[in-house]
Amino acid sequence: MIFFINTLTFYVFSGASSKKGFQIGTAFLVWGAFMFWVCLSDLPRRLGLAENLIVPMSWILPSLILFWKRDWFLSQRLSQKWLIGLQLFRVIGGVFLIEMVLGHIPGIFAYPAGLGDILVGIVALIVLLAYRETNHLPRAVIFIVFGLGVADFVSAFFFGITSSAGPLQIFHPAITNNLILFPTGMIPLFLVPYAMFFHTLSMLNYVKFER
């Protein structure tokens, strides 16, 4: 529900269609409910090797839909400031560090994923404060935030998949990496696809209206 409100508010602040914001927010609400069930049902562990496909598919699918229907999503110009501001929620990745301290997640994953998310959230806050008087952002700022966000995703994916049981496992930490079980599973299965969607929307918005 929080991210439904987050999406709707973003479209309103951008001066775009509140109806479209409601529709996109509702789609993510349904996505989140489904992933909540996936985590609670222990579905990933019951799938065996197919478990390794759940995370990459969940990351890619929303952005693929966005790219496919980009003219609908970008029928109006959106505010880059608020597209970046949406990434503030990334500080929630700090929960990985808490789970590591509690002995639930190995440090080989928790450090790069948790610190990377916190960094992106802090940078988003700095951008909002630095450009609070205007909606125009320099191209360099847009690309820096996008680059940091993507680098964080790549790092988290690499250390996540190489420290979890499976054919690509490289690291064998003392603590089993059960990342996609509830509650931490909601981050890679819902929050990361949400963040990737708006990073992609930011770049498509730039290409269509600002390049």
C-alpha positions in Angstrom: 0.0 0.0 0.0 2.9 2.4 0.8 4.3 1.9 -2.7 0.9 2.4 -4.3 0.7 5.7 -2.5 4.3 6.4 -3.5 3.6 5.9 -7.2 0.3 7.9 -7.2 2.0 10.8 -5.4 4.9 10.8 -7.8 2.5 11.2 -10.8 0.6 14.0 -9.0 3.9 15.9 -8.1 5.0 15.5 -11.7 1.9 17.2 -12.9 1.0 14.1 -14.9 -2.1 12.0 -15.0 -3.2 11.0 -11.5 -5.3 8.3 -13.2 -2.2 6.7 -14.7 -0.4 6.9 -11.4 -3.4 5.1 -9.8 -3.3 2.4 -12.5 0.5 1.8 -12.2 0.3 1.9 -8.4 -2.5 -0.7 -8.5 -0.4 -2.9 -10.8 2.5 -2.8 -8.3 0.1 -3.5 -5.5 -1.0 -6.7 -7.2 2.6 -7.6 -8.0 3.6 -7.0 -4.3 0.7 -9.2 -3.1 1.7 -12.0 -5.4 5.4 -11.8 -4.3 4.3 -11.8 -0.7 2.5 -15.1 -1.3 5.6 -16.4 -3.1 7.8 -15.7 -0.1 5.3 -17.0 2.5 4.5 -20.2 0.5 8.2 -21.1 0.4 7.7 -21.6 -3.4 11.3 -20.8 -4.4 12.8 -23.6 -2.3 10.2 -26.1 -3.6 11.1 -25.3 -7.2 14.7 -26.6 -6.9 17.0 -25.3 -9.6 14.2 -23.2 -11.1 14.5 -21.1 -8.0 17.5 -19.4 -9.7 15.2 -18.0 -12.4 12.7 -16.2 -10.0 14.9 -13.3 -9.1 16.1 -12.4 -12.7 12.6 -12.8 -14.1 11.0 -10.6 -11.4 13.7 -7.9 -12.0 13.3 -7.9 -15.8 9.5 -8.3 -16.3 8.2 -4.9 -15.1 10.9 -3.0 -17.1 10.2 -5.1 -20.2 6.5 -4.1 -20.0 7.5 -0.5 -19.5 9.8 -0.6 -22.6 7.1 -2.4 -24.6 4.4 0.2 -23.7 6.7 3.2 -23.3 4.5 5.5 -25.3 1.6 4.9 -22.9 3.7 5.3 -19.8 5.3 8.4 -21.2 2.3 10.1 -22.8 3.4 13.1 -20.7 6.8 14.4 -19.5 7.6 13.3 -16.0 9.7 15.1 -13.4 13.3 13.7 -13.3 13.6 15.2 -9.8 10.8 13.1 -8.5 11.8 10.0 -10.5 15.1 10.2 -8.6 13.3 11.1 -5.4 11.4 7.8 -5.6 14.8 6.1 -5.0 14.8 7.4 -1.4 13.1 4.2 -0.3 16.3 2.3 -1.2 17.7 3.0 2.3 15.4 0.1 3.3 18.2 -2.1 2.0 20.0 -1.4 5.3 17.8 -4.2 6.7 20.3 -6.6 5.0 23.0 -5.3 7.5 20.6 -5.9 10.4 19.8 -9.4 9.2 23.6 -10.0 8.9 24.2 -8.9 12.5 21.3 -11.3 13.6 23.0 -14.1 11.8 20.4 -14.6 9.1 22.3 -13.4 6.0 26.0 -13.8 5.1 28.2 -10.7 5.0 29.5 -11.5 1.5 26.0 -10.5 0.3 24.8 -8.1 3.0 27.7 -5.6 2.8 27.6 -4.8 -0.9 23.8 -5.0 -1.1 23.0 -3.1 2.1 25.6 -0.3 1.7 24.9 0.1 -2.0 21.2 0.6 -1.3 21.9 3.1 1.4 24.3 5.0 -0.8 21.7 5.3 -3.6 19.0 6.5 -1.1 21.4 9.1 0.3 22.3 10.4 -3.2 18.6 10.7 -4.1 18.0 12.8 -0.9 21.0 15.0 -1.8 19.5 15.6 -5.3 16.1 16.5 -3.9 17.6 19.0 -1.5 20.1 20.5 -4.0 17.4 21.0 -6.6 14.4 21.7 -4.4 13.7 25.0 -6.1 13.6 23.6 -9.7 12.4 20.5 -11.6 15.2 20.7 -14.1 18.1 18.4 -13.4 21.5 18.5 -15.3 22.1 15.5 -17.5 25.1 14.5 -15.4 23.0 14.2 -12.3 20.5 11.9 -14.0 23.2 9.6 -15.3 25.1 9.5 -12.0 22.0 8.3 -10.1 21.1 5.9 -12.9 24.7 4.5 -12.9 24.8 4.1 -9.1 21.5 2.4 -9.1 22.4 -0.1 -11.8 25.8 -0.8 -10.3 24.1 -1.6 -7.0 21.7 -4.0 -8.7 24.6 -5.7 -10.5 26.6 -6.0 -7.3 23.7 -7.4 -5.3 22.8 -9.9 -8.0 26.3 -11.1 -8.4 27.0 -11.6 -4.7 23.5 -13.0 -4.1 23.6 -15.7 -6.8 27.2 -16.6 -6.2 26.7 -17.0 -2.4 23.5 -19.1 -2.7 23.2 -22.8 -3.4 23.1 -23.5 -7.1 25.2 -24.1 -10.2 26.7 -20.6 -10.0 27.7 -20.7 -6.4 31.3 -19.5 -5.9 31.3 -18.4 -2.2 30.3 -20.8 0.5 29.6 -18.7 3.6 29.1 -20.3 7.0 25.5 -18.8 7.0 23.2 -20.2 4.4 22.0 -17.4 2.1 18.2 -17.8 2.2 17.6 -14.3 0.9 14.4 -14.8 -1.1 12.5 -16.3 1.9 10.2 -14.0 3.9 10.8 -11.2 4.9 14.0 -10.3 3.1 12.6 -11.9 -0.1 10.3 -9.0 -0.6 13.3 -6.8 -1.4 14.7 -8.7 -4.5 11.2 -9.9 -5.5 9.3 -6.7 -5.2 11.3 -3.6 -4.2 14.2 -4.2 -6.6 11.8 -4.6 -9.7 10.0 -1.4 -8.5 13.3 0.5 -8.3 14.5 -0.8 -11.7 11.1 0.2 -13.2 11.6 3.8 -12.2 15.3 3.9 -13.2 14.2 2.7 -16.6 11.4 5.2 -16.7 13.9 7.9 -15.9 16.1 7.1 -18.8 13.2 6.6 -21.3 11.8 10.0 -20.1 15.2 11.6 -20.7 15.5 10.1 -24.2 12.0 11.1 -25.2 11.8 14.6 -23.7 15.2 15.9 -22.8 18.0 14.5 -25.0 
